[in-house]
Amino acid sequence: MYQQNVVITTPNGIHTRPAARLVEYAKSFESYITITSKDKSSNAKRFFGLQTLDLSKGCNLTITAEGVDEKKAVDQLVDFIKNL
């Protein structure tokens, strides 16, 4: 298991369009990936699950992956969120 924290810095947070892109990107990895915001977690490969999280500007997310490409998945998803 590997995890990192990232803060959402985009003015509108992660709204529908970037959330859909995030899900598609997460699906490119083999590992099981979760995103946690406050006390809620969701599978990063499920769009509707992400919609239940607080993905607004300033939110601290924890991205956790478990599997063969866990480090690569987490590092690249953190970079993806930082560069939205």
FIPAMI-496115 format. One record per residue: residue number from 1; residue in three letters; x negated, y negated, z negated of N, C-alpha, C, O, CB in turn. Coordinates in Angstrom, 1 decimal. Atoms other than C-alpha are relative to their C-alpha. Glycine has a CB too. Example, Ala and Ser with C-alpha at 12.3 -4.5 7.8 and 13.67 -1.06 7.14 Angstrom:
2
<r nr="1" rest="ALA" n_u="-0.9" n_v="1.2" n_w="0.0" ca_u="-12.3" ca_v="4.5" ca_w="-7.8" c_u="-0.9" c_v="-1.2" c_w="0.0" o_u="-1.9" o_v="-1.2" o_w="-0.7" cb_u="1.0" cb_v="0.0" cb_w="-1.2"/>
<r nr="2" rest="SER" n_u="0.9" n_v="1.1" n_w="0.0" ca_u="-13.7" ca_v="1.1" ca_w="-7.1" c_u="0.8" c_v="-1.1" c_w="-0.8" o_u="0.3" o_v="-2.2" o_w="-0.9" cb_u="-0.4" cb_v="-0.5" cb_w="1.4"/>
//
This chain:
84
<r nr="1" rest="MET" n_u="-0.8" n_v="1.2" n_w="0.0" ca_u="0.0" ca_v="0.0" ca_w="0.0" c_u="-0.9" c_v="-1.2" c_w="0.0" o_u="-1.9" o_v="-1.3" o_w="-0.7" cb_u="1.0" cb_v="0.0" cb_w="-1.2"/>
<r nr="2" rest="TYR" n_u="0.7" n_v="1.3" n_w="-0.1" ca_u="-1.2" ca_v="-3.5" ca_w="0.9" c_u="1.0" c_v="-1.1" c_w="0.0" o_u="2.0" o_v="-1.0" o_w="0.7" cb_u="-1.0" cb_v="0.0" cb_w="1.3"/>
<r nr="3" rest="GLN" n_u="-0.9" n_v="1.1" n_w="0.0" ca_u="0.4" ca_v="-6.8" ca_w="0.3" c_u="-0.7" c_v="-1.4" c_w="-0.1" o_u="-1.9" o_v="-1.4" o_w="-0.6" cb_u="1.0" cb_v="0.1" cb_w="-1.2"/>
<r nr="4" rest="GLN" n_u="0.5" n_v="1.4" n_w="0.0" ca_u="-0.1" ca_v="-10.6" ca_w="0.6" c_u="1.2" c_v="-0.9" c_w="-0.2" o_u="2.3" o_v="-0.6" o_w="0.1" cb_u="-0.8" cb_v="-0.4" cb_w="1.3"/>
<r nr="5" rest="ASN" n_u="-1.0" n_v="1.0" n_w="0.1" ca_u="1.8" ca_v="-13.7" ca_w="-0.3" c_u="-0.2" c_v="-1.1" c_w="1.0" o_u="-1.3" o_v="-1.3" o_w="1.5" cb_u="0.0" cb_v="-0.6" cb_w="-1.5"/>
<r nr="6" rest="VAL" n_u="0.1" n_v="1.1" n_w="-1.0" ca_u="2.6" ca_v="-16.5" ca_w="2.1" c_u="1.2" c_v="-1.0" c_w="-0.3" o_u="2.3" o_v="-0.5" o_w="-0.7" cb_u="0.1" cb_v="0.5" cb_w="1.5"/>
<r nr="7" rest="VAL" n_u="-1.0" n_v="1.1" n_w="0.2" ca_u="4.5" ca_v="-19.8" ca_w="1.7" c_u="0.6" c_v="-0.4" c_w="1.3" o_u="-0.2" o_v="-0.7" o_w="2.2" cb_u="-0.5" cb_v="-1.2" cb_w="-0.9"/>
<r nr="8" rest="ILE" n_u="-0.6" n_v="0.6" n_w="-1.3" ca_u="7.0" ca_v="-20.9" ca_w="4.4" c_u="-0.2" c_v="-1.5" c_w="0.0" o_u="0.2" o_v="-2.2" o_w="-0.9" cb_u="1.5" cb_v="0.4" cb_w="0.0"/>
<r nr="9" rest="THR" n_u="0.3" n_v="1.5" n_w="-0.1" ca_u="5.9" ca_v="-24.3" ca_w="5.6" c_u="0.8" c_v="-0.7" c_w="1.1" o_u="0.7" o_v="-1.9" o_w="1.2" cb_u="-1.5" cb_v="-0.2" cb_w="0.3"/>
<r nr="10" rest="THR" n_u="-0.7" n_v="0.7" n_w="-1.1" ca_u="8.1" ca_v="-24.9" ca_w="8.6" c_u="1.2" c_v="-0.8" c_w="-0.6" o_u="1.8" o_v="-0.3" o_w="-1.5" cb_u="0.6" cb_v="1.1" cb_w="1.0"/>
<r nr="11" rest="PRO" n_u="-1.0" n_v="0.9" n_w="0.6" ca_u="10.6" ca_v="-27.7" ca_w="8.0" c_u="1.4" c_v="0.6" c_w="-0.1" o_u="2.1" o_v="0.4" o_w="-1.1" cb_u="0.1" cb_v="-1.2" cb_w="0.9"/>
<r nr="12" rest="ASN" n_u="-1.3" n_v="-0.6" n_w="0.0" ca_u="13.7" ca_v="-25.6" ca_w="8.8" c_u="-0.1" c_v="1.4" c_w="-0.6" o_u="0.9" o_v="2.2" o_w="-0.5" cb_u="0.6" cb_v="0.1" cb_w="1.3"/>
<r nr="13" rest="GLY" n_u="0.1" n_v="-1.4" n_w="0.6" ca_u="12.4" ca_v="-22.4" ca_w="7.1" c_u="-0.1" c_v="1.0" c_w="1.2" o_u="-0.4" o_v="0.6" o_w="2.3" cb_u="1.1" cb_v="0.3" cb_w="-0.9"/>
<r nr="14" rest="ILE" n_u="0.0" n_v="-1.0" n_w="-1.0" ca_u="12.7" ca_v="-19.2" ca_w="9.0" c_u="1.5" c_v="0.3" c_w="0.3" o_u="2.2" o_v="1.1" o_w="-0.3" cb_u="-0.7" cb_v="1.4" cb_w="-0.4"/>
<r nr="15" rest="HIS" n_u="-1.4" n_v="-0.2" n_w="-0.4" ca_u="16.1" ca_v="-19.5" ca_w="10.7" c_u="0.2" c_v="1.1" c_w="1.0" o_u="-0.8" o_v="1.9" o_w="1.2" cb_u="0.5" cb_v="-1.4" cb_w="0.6"/>
<r nr="16" rest="THR" n_u="-0.4" n_v="-1.2" n_w="-0.8" ca_u="17.8" ca_v="-17.1" ca_w="13.1" c_u="-1.0" c_v="0.3" c_w="1.1" o_u="-1.5" o_v="1.5" o_w="1.2" cb_u="1.3" cb_v="-0.3" cb_w="0.7"/>
<r nr="17" rest="ARG" n_u="0.9" n_v="-0.3" n_w="-1.2" ca_u="15.5" ca_v="-17.4" ca_w="16.2" c_u="-1.4" c_v="0.5" c_w="-0.5" o_u="-1.8" o_v="1.6" o_w="0.0" cb_u="-0.2" cb_v="-1.2" cb_w="0.9"/>
<r nr="18" rest="PRO" n_u="1.3" n_v="-0.5" n_w="0.5" ca_u="12.1" ca_v="-17.1" ca_w="14.3" c_u="0.2" c_v="1.3" c_w="-0.8" o_u="-0.7" o_v="2.1" o_w="-0.8" cb_u="-0.7" cb_v="-1.0" cb_w="-0.8"/>
<r nr="19" rest="ALA" n_u="-0.2" n_v="-1.2" n_w="0.7" ca_u="13.6" ca_v="-14.4" ca_w="12.1" c_u="0.1" c_v="1.2" c_w="1.0" o_u="-0.4" o_v="2.3" o_w="0.7" cb_u="1.3" cb_v="-0.1" cb_w="-0.9"/>
<r nr="20" rest="ALA" n_u="-0.1" n_v="-1.0" n_w="-1.0" ca_u="14.5" ca_v="-12.4" ca_w="15.2" c_u="-1.4" c_v="0.4" c_w="0.6" o_u="-1.7" o_v="1.5" o_w="0.8" cb_u="1.0" cb_v="-0.4" cb_w="1.1"/>
<r nr="21" rest="ARG" n_u="1.3" n_v="-0.2" n_w="-0.5" ca_u="11.0" ca_v="-12.8" ca_w="16.5" c_u="-0.9" c_v="0.7" c_w="-1.0" o_u="-1.7" o_v="1.6" o_w="-0.7" cb_u="-0.7" cb_v="-1.4" cb_w="0.4"/>
<r nr="22" rest="LEU" n_u="0.7" n_v="-0.7" n_w="1.1" ca_u="9.6" ca_v="-11.7" ca_w="13.1" c_u="0.3" c_v="1.4" c_w="0.0" o_u="-0.6" o_v="2.3" o_w="-0.2" cb_u="0.3" cb_v="-0.7" cb_w="-1.3"/>
<r nr="23" rest="VAL" n_u="-0.4" n_v="-1.4" n_w="0.0" ca_u="11.6" ca_v="-8.5" ca_w="13.2" c_u="-0.6" c_v="0.7" c_w="1.2" o_u="-1.1" o_v="1.8" o_w="1.0" cb_u="1.6" cb_v="0.0" cb_w="0.1"/>
<r nr="24" rest="GLU" n_u="0.6" n_v="-0.7" n_w="-1.1" ca_u="10.5" ca_v="-7.7" ca_w="16.7" c_u="-1.5" c_v="0.2" c_w="-0.1" o_u="-2.0" o_v="1.3" o_w="0.3" cb_u="0.3" cb_v="-0.8" cb_w="1.3"/>
<r nr="25" rest="TYR" n_u="1.4" n_v="-0.1" n_w="0.2" ca_u="6.9" ca_v="-8.3" ca_w="15.8" c_u="-0.3" c_v="1.1" c_w="-1.1" o_u="-1.2" o_v="1.9" o_w="-0.9" cb_u="-0.6" cb_v="-1.3" cb_w="-0.5"/>
<r nr="26" rest="ALA" n_u="0.1" n_v="-1.0" n_w="1.1" ca_u="7.3" ca_v="-6.1" ca_w="12.6" c_u="0.2" c_v="1.4" c_w="0.6" o_u="-0.5" o_v="2.3" o_w="0.2" cb_u="1.0" cb_v="-0.3" cb_w="-1.1"/>
<r nr="27" rest="LYS" n_u="-0.3" n_v="-1.3" n_w="-0.6" ca_u="8.7" ca_v="-3.3" ca_w="14.8" c_u="-1.2" c_v="0.5" c_w="0.8" o_u="-1.3" o_v="1.7" o_w="1.1" cb_u="1.2" cb_v="-0.1" cb_w="0.9"/>
<r nr="28" rest="SER" n_u="1.2" n_v="-0.4" n_w="-0.8" ca_u="5.3" ca_v="-3.2" ca_w="16.7" c_u="-1.0" c_v="0.8" c_w="-0.9" o_u="-1.9" o_v="1.4" o_w="-0.4" cb_u="-0.6" cb_v="-1.1" cb_w="0.6"/>
<r nr="29" rest="PHE" n_u="0.9" n_v="-0.8" n_w="0.9" ca_u="3.7" ca_v="-1.6" ca_w="13.6" c_u="0.7" c_v="1.2" c_w="-0.5" o_u="1.9" o_v="1.3" o_w="-0.6" cb_u="-0.4" cb_v="-0.9" cb_w="-1.2"/>
<r nr="30" rest="GLU" n_u="-0.6" n_v="-1.2" n_w="0.4" ca_u="4.1" ca_v="1.9" ca_w="12.4" c_u="0.3" c_v="0.0" c_w="-1.5" o_u="1.3" o_v="0.7" o_w="-1.9" cb_u="-1.1" cb_v="1.1" cb_w="0.2"/>
<r nr="31" rest="SER" n_u="-0.2" n_v="0.0" n_w="1.4" ca_u="4.0" ca_v="1.1" ca_w="8.7" c_u="1.4" c_v="-0.5" c_w="-0.4" o_u="2.0" o_v="-1.2" o_w="0.3" cb_u="-1.1" cb_v="-0.9" cb_w="-0.7"/>
<r nr="32" rest="TYR" n_u="-1.2" n_v="0.5" n_w="0.6" ca_u="7.0" ca_v="0.6" ca_w="6.5" c_u="-0.3" c_v="-1.4" c_w="-0.6" o_u="-1.2" o_v="-1.5" o_w="-1.4" cb_u="0.6" cb_v="1.0" cb_w="-1.1"/>
<r nr="33" rest="ILE" n_u="0.3" n_v="1.4" n_w="0.4" ca_u="7.1" ca_v="-3.2" ca_w="5.8" c_u="1.2" c_v="-0.6" c_w="-0.7" o_u="2.3" o_v="-0.5" o_w="-0.2" cb_u="-0.4" cb_v="-0.9" cb_w="1.2"/>
<r nr="34" rest="THR" n_u="-1.1" n_v="0.7" n_w="0.7" ca_u="9.1" ca_v="-5.1" ca_w="3.3" c_u="-0.4" c_v="-1.5" c_w="-0.2" o_u="-1.6" o_v="-1.8" o_w="-0.4" cb_u="0.3" cb_v="0.7" cb_w="-1.4"/>
<r nr="35" rest="ILE" n_u="0.2" n_v="1.4" n_w="0.3" ca_u="9.5" ca_v="-8.8" ca_w="2.7" c_u="0.8" c_v="-0.3" c_w="-1.2" o_u="2.0" o_v="0.0" o_w="-1.3" cb_u="0.4" cb_v="-1.0" cb_w="1.2"/>
<r nr="36" rest="THR" n_u="-0.6" n_v="0.3" n_w="1.3" ca_u="10.3" ca_v="-10.0" ca_w="-0.8" c_u="0.0" c_v="-1.5" c_w="-0.2" o_u="-1.0" o_v="-2.2" o_w="0.0" cb_u="-0.7" cb_v="0.7" cb_w="-1.2"/>
<r nr="37" rest="SER" n_u="-0.1" n_v="1.4" n_w="0.3" ca_u="11.6" ca_v="-13.5" ca_w="-1.6" c_u="0.8" c_v="-0.1" c_w="-1.3" o_u="2.0" o_v="0.4" o_w="-1.4" cb_u="0.8" cb_v="-0.8" cb_w="1.1"/>
<r nr="38" rest="LYS" n_u="-0.6" n_v="0.0" n_w="1.4" ca_u="12.4" ca_v="-14.2" ca_w="-5.3" c_u="0.2" c_v="1.4" c_w="-0.4" o_u="-0.7" o_v="2.2" o_w="-0.5" cb_u="1.3" cb_v="-0.8" cb_w="0.0"/>
<r nr="39" rest="ASP" n_u="-0.2" n_v="-1.4" n_w="0.5" ca_u="14.0" ca_v="-11.0" ca_w="-6.6" c_u="0.7" c_v="0.9" c_w="1.1" o_u="1.1" o_v="2.0" o_w="0.7" cb_u="0.9" cb_v="0.0" cb_w="-1.2"/>
<r nr="40" rest="LYS" n_u="-0.7" n_v="-0.8" n_w="-1.1" ca_u="15.4" ca_v="-9.7" ca_w="-3.2" c_u="-1.1" c_v="0.5" c_w="1.0" o_u="-2.0" o_v="-0.2" o_w="1.3" cb_u="1.1" cb_v="-0.8" cb_w="0.7"/>
<r nr="41" rest="SER" n_u="0.9" n_v="-0.6" n_w="-1.0" ca_u="13.6" ca_v="-7.4" ca_w="-0.8" c_u="0.8" c_v="0.5" c_w="1.2" o_u="2.0" o_v="0.9" o_w="1.1" cb_u="-0.9" cb_v="1.1" cb_w="-0.6"/>
<r nr="42" rest="SER" n_u="-0.6" n_v="-0.5" n_w="-1.2" ca_u="14.3" ca_v="-6.4" ca_w="2.8" c_u="-1.0" c_v="0.7" c_w="0.8" o_u="-2.2" o_v="0.4" o_w="0.8" cb_u="0.8" cb_v="-1.1" cb_w="0.7"/>
<r nr="43" rest="ASN" n_u="0.9" n_v="-0.6" n_w="-1.0" ca_u="12.9" ca_v="-4.1" ca_w="5.4" c_u="-0.2" c_v="-1.0" c_w="1.1" o_u="0.7" o_v="-1.6" o_w="1.6" cb_u="0.7" cb_v="1.3" cb_w="0.6"/>
<r nr="44" rest="ALA" n_u="0.3" n_v="1.0" n_w="-0.9" ca_u="11.1" ca_v="-6.4" ca_w="7.7" c_u="0.4" c_v="0.3" c_w="1.5" o_u="0.4" o_v="-0.6" o_w="2.3" cb_u="-1.5" cb_v="-0.3" cb_w="0.0"/>
<r nr="45" rest="LYS" n_u="-0.4" n_v="-0.4" n_w="-1.3" ca_u="12.3" ca_v="-4.5" ca_w="10.7" c_u="1.6" c_v="0.0" c_w="0.2" o_u="2.1" o_v="0.5" o_w="1.2" cb_u="-0.5" cb_v="1.4" cb_w="0.3"/>
<r nr="46" rest="ARG" n_u="-1.5" n_v="0.1" n_w="0.0" ca_u="16.0" ca_v="-5.2" ca_w="9.9" c_u="0.4" c_v="-1.4" c_w="0.0" o_u="0.3" o_v="-2.1" o_w="-1.1" cb_u="0.6" cb_v="0.8" cb_w="-1.1"/>
<r nr="47" rest="PHE" n_u="-0.3" n_v="1.4" n_w="0.0" ca_u="17.3" ca_v="-8.6" ca_w="11.0" c_u="1.0" c_v="-0.4" c_w="-1.0" o_u="0.9" o_v="-1.4" o_w="-1.7" cb_u="0.6" cb_v="-0.3" cb_w="1.4"/>
<r nr="48" rest="PHE" n_u="-1.0" n_v="0.4" n_w="0.9" ca_u="20.4" ca_v="-8.6" ca_w="8.9" c_u="-0.5" c_v="0.1" c_w="-1.5" o_u="0.0" o_v="-0.7" o_w="-2.3" cb_u="1.2" cb_v="0.9" cb_w="0.1"/>
<r nr="49" rest="GLY" n_u="0.6" n_v="0.0" n_w="1.3" ca_u="18.4" ca_v="-7.7" ca_w="5.8" c_u="-0.8" c_v="-1.2" c_w="-0.3" o_u="-0.7" o_v="-1.8" o_w="-1.4" cb_u="-0.9" cb_v="1.2" cb_w="-0.1"/>
<r nr="50" rest="LEU" n_u="0.7" n_v="1.3" n_w="0.2" ca_u="16.2" ca_v="-10.7" ca_w="6.3" c_u="0.9" c_v="-1.1" c_w="-0.2" o_u="0.5" o_v="-2.1" o_w="-0.9" cb_u="-0.9" cb_v="-0.2" cb_w="1.3"/>
<r nr="51" rest="GLN" n_u="-1.0" n_v="1.1" n_w="0.1" ca_u="19.2" ca_v="-12.9" ca_w="6.6" c_u="0.5" c_v="-0.1" c_w="-1.5" o_u="1.0" o_v="-1.2" o_w="-1.9" cb_u="1.2" cb_v="0.2" cb_w="0.9"/>
<r nr="52" rest="THR" n_u="-0.5" n_v="0.1" n_w="1.4" ca_u="20.0" ca_v="-12.1" ca_w="2.9" c_u="-1.1" c_v="-0.6" c_w="-0.9" o_u="-0.8" o_v="-0.9" o_w="-2.1" cb_u="0.3" cb_v="1.4" cb_w="-0.5"/>
<r nr="53" rest="LEU" n_u="1.0" n_v="0.6" n_w="0.8" ca_u="16.7" ca_v="-13.5" ca_w="1.7" c_u="0.0" c_v="-1.5" c_w="0.1" o_u="0.5" o_v="-2.1" o_w="1.1" cb_u="-1.4" cb_v="0.6" cb_w="0.5"/>
<r nr="54" rest="ASP" n_u="0.1" n_v="1.5" n_w="0.0" ca_u="15.9" ca_v="-17.1" ca_w="0.9" c_u="-1.3" c_v="-0.2" c_w="0.9" o_u="-2.4" o_v="0.0" o_w="0.4" cb_u="-0.2" cb_v="-0.6" cb_w="-1.4"/>
<r nr="55" rest="LEU" n_u="1.1" n_v="0.2" n_w="-0.9" ca_u="13.7" ca_v="-18.0" ca_w="3.9" c_u="-0.1" c_v="-1.5" c_w="0.3" o_u="-0.4" o_v="-1.9" o_w="1.4" cb_u="0.2" cb_v="0.8" cb_w="1.3"/>
<r nr="56" rest="SER" n_u="0.1" n_v="1.4" n_w="-0.2" ca_u="13.7" ca_v="-21.8" ca_w="3.4" c_u="-1.4" c_v="-0.5" c_w="-0.3" o_u="-2.2" o_v="0.2" o_w="-0.8" cb_u="1.0" cb_v="-0.7" cb_w="-1.0"/>
<r nr="57" rest="LYS" n_u="1.3" n_v="0.7" n_w="0.2" ca_u="10.8" ca_v="-24.2" ca_w="3.4" c_u="-0.4" c_v="0.0" c_w="-1.5" o_u="0.4" o_v="-0.3" o_w="-2.4" cb_u="0.0" cb_v="-1.4" cb_w="0.5"/>
<r nr="58" rest="GLY" n_u="0.5" n_v="0.0" n_w="1.4" ca_u="8.6" ca_v="-23.8" ca_w="0.3" c_u="0.1" c_v="1.3" c_w="-0.7" o_u="-0.5" o_v="1.5" o_w="-1.8" cb_u="0.6" cb_v="-1.1" cb_w="-0.7"/>
<r nr="59" rest="CYS" n_u="-0.2" n_v="-1.4" n_w="0.6" ca_u="9.7" ca_v="-20.2" ca_w="-0.4" c_u="-1.3" c_v="0.8" c_w="0.1" o_u="-2.0" o_v="0.8" o_w="1.1" cb_u="1.1" cb_v="0.7" cb_w="0.6"/>
<r nr="60" rest="ASN" n_u="1.1" n_v="-0.9" n_w="0.0" ca_u="7.0" ca_v="-17.8" ca_w="-1.4" c_u="0.4" c_v="1.4" c_w="0.3" o_u="1.3" o_v="1.9" o_w="-0.4" cb_u="-0.7" cb_v="0.0" cb_w="-1.4"/>
<r nr="61" rest="LEU" n_u="-0.3" n_v="-1.3" n_w="-0.5" ca_u="7.2" ca_v="-14.5" ca_w="0.4" c_u="-1.1" c_v="1.0" c_w="-0.4" o_u="-2.3" o_v="0.6" o_w="-0.3" cb_u="0.4" cb_v="0.1" cb_w="1.5"/>
<r nr="62" rest="THR" n_u="1.0" n_v="-1.1" n_w="0.2" ca_u="5.4" ca_v="-11.2" ca_w="-0.5" c_u="0.3" c_v="1.0" c_w="1.1" o_u="1.4" o_v="1.5" o_w="1.2" cb_u="0.1" cb_v="0.6" cb_w="-1.4"/>
<r nr="63" rest="ILE" n_u="-0.1" n_v="-1.0" n_w="-1.1" ca_u="4.8" ca_v="-9.0" ca_w="2.5" c_u="-0.8" c_v="1.2" c_w="-0.4" o_u="-2.0" o_v="1.1" o_w="-0.7" cb_u="-0.5" cb_v="-0.6" cb_w="1.4"/>
<r nr="64" rest="THR" n_u="0.6" n_v="-1.2" n_w="0.5" ca_u="4.1" ca_v="-5.4" ca_w="1.6" c_u="0.2" c_v="1.0" c_w="1.1" o_u="1.2" o_v="1.1" o_w="1.8" cb_u="0.6" cb_v="0.5" cb_w="-1.3"/>
<r nr="65" rest="ALA" n_u="-0.1" n_v="-1.1" n_w="-1.0" ca_u="3.3" ca_v="-2.5" ca_w="4.0" c_u="-0.7" c_v="1.2" c_w="-0.6" o_u="-1.6" o_v="1.2" o_w="-1.4" cb_u="-0.7" cb_v="-0.5" cb_w="1.3"/>
<r nr="66" rest="GLU" n_u="0.6" n_v="-1.3" n_w="0.4" ca_u="2.6" ca_v="1.1" ca_w="3.5" c_u="0.0" c_v="0.9" c_w="1.2" o_u="1.1" o_v="1.2" o_w="1.8" cb_u="0.8" cb_v="0.7" cb_w="-1.1"/>
<r nr="67" rest="GLY" n_u="0.1" n_v="-0.8" n_w="-1.2" ca_u="1.3" ca_v="3.3" ca_w="6.3" c_u="-1.4" c_v="-0.1" c_w="0.6" o_u="-2.3" o_v="-0.7" o_w="0.1" cb_u="1.1" cb_v="-0.3" cb_w="1.0"/>
<r nr="68" rest="VAL" n_u="1.3" n_v="-0.1" n_w="-0.7" ca_u="-1.5" ca_v="3.9" ca_w="8.8" c_u="-0.6" c_v="-1.4" c_w="0.4" o_u="-1.8" o_v="-1.5" o_w="0.4" cb_u="0.1" cb_v="0.8" cb_w="1.2"/>
<r nr="69" rest="ASP" n_u="0.5" n_v="1.3" n_w="-0.4" ca_u="-1.7" ca_v="0.2" ca_w="9.9" c_u="0.4" c_v="-1.1" c_w="-1.0" o_u="0.7" o_v="-2.2" o_w="-0.5" cb_u="0.5" cb_v="-0.3" cb_w="1.4"/>
<r nr="70" rest="GLU" n_u="-0.5" n_v="1.0" n_w="0.9" ca_u="-0.7" ca_v="-1.5" ca_w="6.7" c_u="-0.7" c_v="-1.3" c_w="-0.1" o_u="-0.1" o_v="-2.3" o_w="-0.2" cb_u="0.1" cb_v="0.7" cb_w="-1.4"/>
<r nr="71" rest="LYS" n_u="0.8" n_v="1.3" n_w="0.1" ca_u="-3.5" ca_v="-4.0" ca_w="6.4" c_u="0.2" c_v="-0.9" c_w="1.2" o_u="0.4" o_v="-2.1" o_w="1.1" cb_u="-1.5" cb_v="0.3" cb_w="-0.2"/>
<r nr="72" rest="LYS" n_u="-0.1" n_v="0.7" n_w="-1.2" ca_u="-3.3" ca_v="-5.0" ca_w="10.0" c_u="1.4" c_v="-0.6" c_w="0.1" o_u="1.6" o_v="-1.8" o_w="0.5" cb_u="-0.2" cb_v="0.9" cb_w="1.3"/>
<r nr="73" rest="ALA" n_u="-1.3" n_v="0.5" n_w="-0.1" ca_u="0.5" ca_v="-5.3" ca_w="9.8" c_u="0.2" c_v="-1.2" c_w="-0.9" o_u="0.8" o_v="-2.3" o_w="-0.5" cb_u="1.0" cb_v="1.1" cb_w="-0.4"/>
<r nr="74" rest="VAL" n_u="-0.2" n_v="1.1" n_w="0.9" ca_u="0.5" ca_v="-7.5" ca_w="6.7" c_u="-0.8" c_v="-1.2" c_w="0.4" o_u="-0.3" o_v="-2.3" o_w="0.4" cb_u="-0.5" cb_v="0.4" cb_w="-1.5"/>
<r nr="75" rest="ASP" n_u="0.8" n_v="1.1" n_w="-0.4" ca_u="-2.4" ca_v="-9.7" ca_w="7.9" c_u="0.6" c_v="-0.7" c_w="1.2" o_u="0.6" o_v="-2.0" o_w="1.2" cb_u="-1.4" cb_v="0.5" cb_w="0.3"/>
<r nr="76" rest="GLN" n_u="-0.5" n_v="0.6" n_w="-1.2" ca_u="-0.8" ca_v="-10.3" ca_w="11.2" c_u="1.4" c_v="-0.6" c_w="-0.2" o_u="1.7" o_v="-1.7" o_w="0.4" cb_u="0.1" cb_v="1.0" cb_w="1.2"/>
<r nr="77" rest="LEU" n_u="-1.3" n_v="0.6" n_w="0.4" ca_u="2.7" ca_v="-11.0" ca_w="9.8" c_u="-0.2" c_v="-1.3" c_w="-0.8" o_u="0.5" o_v="-2.2" o_w="-0.6" cb_u="0.9" cb_v="1.0" cb_w="-0.7"/>
<r nr="78" rest="VAL" n_u="0.3" n_v="1.2" n_w="0.7" ca_u="1.2" ca_v="-13.5" ca_w="7.4" c_u="-0.4" c_v="-1.1" c_w="0.9" o_u="0.0" o_v="-2.2" o_w="0.9" cb_u="-1.1" cb_v="0.3" cb_w="-1.1"/>
<r nr="79" rest="ASP" n_u="0.4" n_v="1.0" n_w="-1.0" ca_u="-0.5" ca_v="-15.2" ca_w="10.3" c_u="1.1" c_v="-0.5" c_w="0.8" o_u="1.2" o_v="-1.7" o_w="1.1" cb_u="-1.1" cb_v="0.6" cb_w="0.9"/>
<r nr="80" rest="PHE" n_u="-1.2" n_v="0.3" n_w="-0.8" ca_u="2.7" ca_v="-15.1" ca_w="12.3" c_u="0.9" c_v="-1.1" c_w="-0.8" o_u="1.3" o_v="-2.1" o_w="-0.2" cb_u="0.9" cb_v="1.2" cb_w="0.3"/>
<r nr="81" rest="ILE" n_u="-0.8" n_v="0.9" n_w="0.8" ca_u="4.6" ca_v="-16.9" ca_w="9.5" c_u="-0.7" c_v="-1.3" c_w="-0.2" o_u="-0.1" o_v="-2.4" o_w="-0.2" cb_u="0.3" cb_v="0.6" cb_w="-1.4"/>
<r nr="82" rest="LYS" n_u="0.8" n_v="1.3" n_w="0.2" ca_u="1.8" ca_v="-19.5" ca_w="8.9" c_u="0.1" c_v="-0.8" c_w="1.3" o_u="0.0" o_v="-2.0" o_w="1.3" cb_u="-1.4" cb_v="0.4" cb_w="-0.4"/>
<r nr="83" rest="ASN" n_u="0.1" n_v="0.8" n_w="-1.2" ca_u="1.9" ca_v="-20.4" ca_w="12.6" c_u="1.4" c_v="-0.2" c_w="0.7" o_u="1.4" o_v="-0.5" o_w="1.9" cb_u="-0.8" cb_v="0.8" cb_w="1.0"/>
<r nr="84" rest="LEU" n_u="-1.3" n_v="0.3" n_w="-0.6" ca_u="5.7" ca_v="-20.7" ca_w="13.2" c_u="0.2" c_v="-1.4" c_w="0.3" o_u="1.2" o_v="-1.8" o_w="0.8" cb_u="1.1" cb_v="0.5" cb_w="-1.0"/>
//
